[in-house]
Amino acid sequence: MSAAPRYLALSGGVGGAKLASGLAQVLPTGALIVAVNTGDDFRHLGLTICPDLDTVLYTLAGLANREQGWGREGESWQVLDELGRLGGDTWFRLGDRDLALHLLRSQLLGQGLTLSQAITEMANRLSIHTEVAPLSDDPVRTLVETDQGLLEFQDYFVRRHCAPAVKALHFDGAAQAVLAPAIRRALDDPALAGVILCPSNPYLSIAPMLAVPELRQRLRQLQVPVIAVSPIVGGEAIKGPTAKIMRELGLQPSAVAISELYGDFLDLTVVDIQDAALATGDHFAVAPIVMKTIEDRVDLARRCLALVGHKH
Amino acid sequence: MSAAPRYLALSGGVGGAKLASGLAQVLPTGALIVAVNTGDDFRHLGLTICPDLDTVLYTLAGLANREQGWGREGESWQVLDELGRLGGDTWFRLGDRDLALHLLRSQLLGQGLTLSQAITEMANRLSIHTEVAPLSDDPVRTLVETDQGLLEFQDYFVRRHCAPAVKALHFDGAAQAVLAPAIRRALDDPALAGVILCPSNPYLSIAPMLAVPELRQRLRQLQVPVIAVSPIVGGEAIKGPTAKIMRELGLQPSAVAISELYGDFLDLTVVDIQDAALATGDHFAVAPIVMKTIEDRVDLARRCLALVGHKH
């Protein structure tokens, strides 16, 4: 009797979190670990903020604001309104309930927990039964080289609304970062049945993860299927600046270009039915990948698992 | 022509802040500097919190909650309620508007401002025209030696509601601390006309300030009157644990005992009309010192200034 199959999902924020929540609903407890980008983590107003991890936690807990793609549903803004009246920094929109999570993380980190341990504890408190792990307990920080200079990630992404043209991306600390223990355990697990790259921004969300040498190398060596769901549909990103960044970097935004980014380790790219014409050869599969409803997430999760099984 | 007289007030939280606000109303702009205890400052949930400074700022800005003696009027509790649901630390009651001030301070300190500079900036943003200075830009931390062990100040004061019996007080860092530049300037100012110790807890609020050797020494050497308003009326503290602590330390709670604490530099102790019988000799003055209304604060401020003038 072999152990029940386990799956590793790599995720950034919104799109990735949606597929992760679909996988969490489809798979039995204990069968999924979601490894989340930490390149956009930052210190702000004395707090450690982990936007992608928080989006994944809120999405898995069913608390995410589905309209805006970040933060919580039913949020209030008492603190930020007052901070604004006091002339403080309000460009990063911290809702009251969201702030409570940041304060909880500060408390846990202040007690000496690693980021991994803090996230596990936060997931427990949010009644999440899926294992969620940060990329690393070491800091990895995305820096965006633009026509307006070298910018910290949130400065580029939130304060400047991704307006500056991207010339290059740097992932400070990635070369020295050690993978989070839970990710390493998942990659070592003989029950690992496949890896799924969720439809997150390949430059801003997946690249910081792959910049940790150990992760990319382990993915190359894996004997189980590694598949990616394209974040590009019909030449445009479903959400966010992926297509804009690709054009700024001189690339044609398409699911094919995405598959090339991961060429050294990827077995299969899942493209949308709109892009069926691009799916030439057995390195592509076609599925409806735009997730508008909870059912869409579950459906795409089932298809991904079937594709992993198929390649198995 | 001599410069307009200037006054230095030493204050802790509630009672001290009330007299400071009375002085601020009576004196012309630029004539008052309020030096505030920082011994109860602490790091909590990633934020730097300065309870006495904040109470003084809120009181001077007319924003203080007059019922509870800490925090702001018209406060909301969205963040703390959620933090409680998440199982986080809620024993220190951080309201939403109050949190905004702590986040602003974190932002300012994160920009490299000293605590003095941050407090000046915060006072400006709160439209306060009185100079407010922390005791020091170096950390001074009150530790309470009790029958339940050595406790951090807020652990003793807020979490344990001052229940443990006090054996001794320690002011970590005080011996090495340098007075805030504004306090030093005030003490050097030839226009300094007097120093007023506000009716704050002598052990928890005034003692940490006097534990900075430079301050006590300068007060001893001053050629201008130094007066104290007793925080004890009729053998009990107007508010807070002063009398309880005095009994635990084997002292009789009275305005006379207070005056003895400051004997090496004090010219005059102002006691309440209830304690007129204690006011023997010219080192005592009698005044109604219980401040219930704004008018009471202004009246006591006027009396203090007159007494300083009288001794001048």
Interface residues (C-beta under 8 A of the other chain):
Chain A: R43 L45 G46 L47 T48 S76 Q78 V79 L80 E82 L83 R85 L86 G87 G88 D89 D96 R97 L99 A100 L101 H102 L103 L104 S106 Q107 L109 G110 M122 R125 L126
Chain B: R43 L45 G46 L47 T48 S76 Q78 V79 L80 D81 E82 L83 R85 L86 G87 G88 D89 D96 R97 L99 A100 L101 H102 L103 L104 S106 Q107 L109 G110 M122 R125 L126
